[in-house]
Amino acid sequence: MGLLRRDRSHTVTLIGKPGCHLCDDARQVVSRVCDELGVPWSERSILDDETLRERYAEQIPVTLVDDRQHDYFTVDEQRLRRALR
């Protein structure tokens, strides 16, 4: 009997702020991986959202996969790929 496979679409959110070099690096990884896998992604700034600022200001950049925290400070490309497959 074969494995039942369910297709599931994912979303990725990158939380950071302008002028953050770690955020720039993370953006490149997220963009590359999501574009290759056809996964939608968005970016939010802690400067535009007080709740995000209070929660993540000391961890940016933060990557969320399906609205759950996945990585912070850096984005491990292989780990992100595994989470999205």
N, C-alpha and C positions, 0 to 999 in steps of 0.2 A: 504494500500500500504506500503510495507516494505521500509526501508532505503536503498538507494544505497550505497554500501560500496566499496571504491576503495583501493586496496592494494598499499601501498607506502613504498618503502624501504628508510631507513634513513642511515646516516653516522654520526659518532661522531669523533671529533678531540680533543685531549687533548694537550694543549700548556703549556709547563713548562720548567724546566731546571734540569740538574743533581744536586743532593745534596739538593734539595728543599723538606723538609719534608711534606709540604702541597701538593706538587705534588705527592709524594709517596702515601699519603692518597687518593687523587683524583683518581690516577691510579687504586687503589684497587676497588673503587666504580664503576668507568667506566668499568673496566674489568668484574666485577661480573655482572652488569646489562646488558652490551652488549652481553656477552657470554650467559647469560640466555635467552635473547630475540633474539639471532641470528643476532645482528646488528654489522656490521663491524666498527672497530674503529682504529684510528692511533694516533701516538704521535709525536709532533714536538717540538723542542727545540728552545727557543729564542736565544740561543747561536749560532745557525746555520743559522739564518735568520734575517738580520738587520731590515726588515720591521716588522716582528713579535715582535722583541725586542722593537722597537720604539712604537708600538701600545699597547703591553700588558705587558711590563716589570714590571710595578707597580701593576699588577692584578693577576699574576700567582698564582696558576694554573687557566687557562681559559678553559672552555669547550665549544666547538662549536657543534651545532646540525644542520646538513645540511648547514654547512658553515656560520651559524649565531650564534652570541654569546648567550650562554644559561646561564652559571654560571661563577663566578670567586671567587677566594680564597678557596671556598669549593664546593663540589658537593653534592647537596641534592638528595639522592638516589630516593626518591619517586617522586620528580619533574622530574628527568631524565626519570624514567619509564613512567610517564604520557606523556612526550614529544615524546617518542618513540613508543607509542601505537596508 
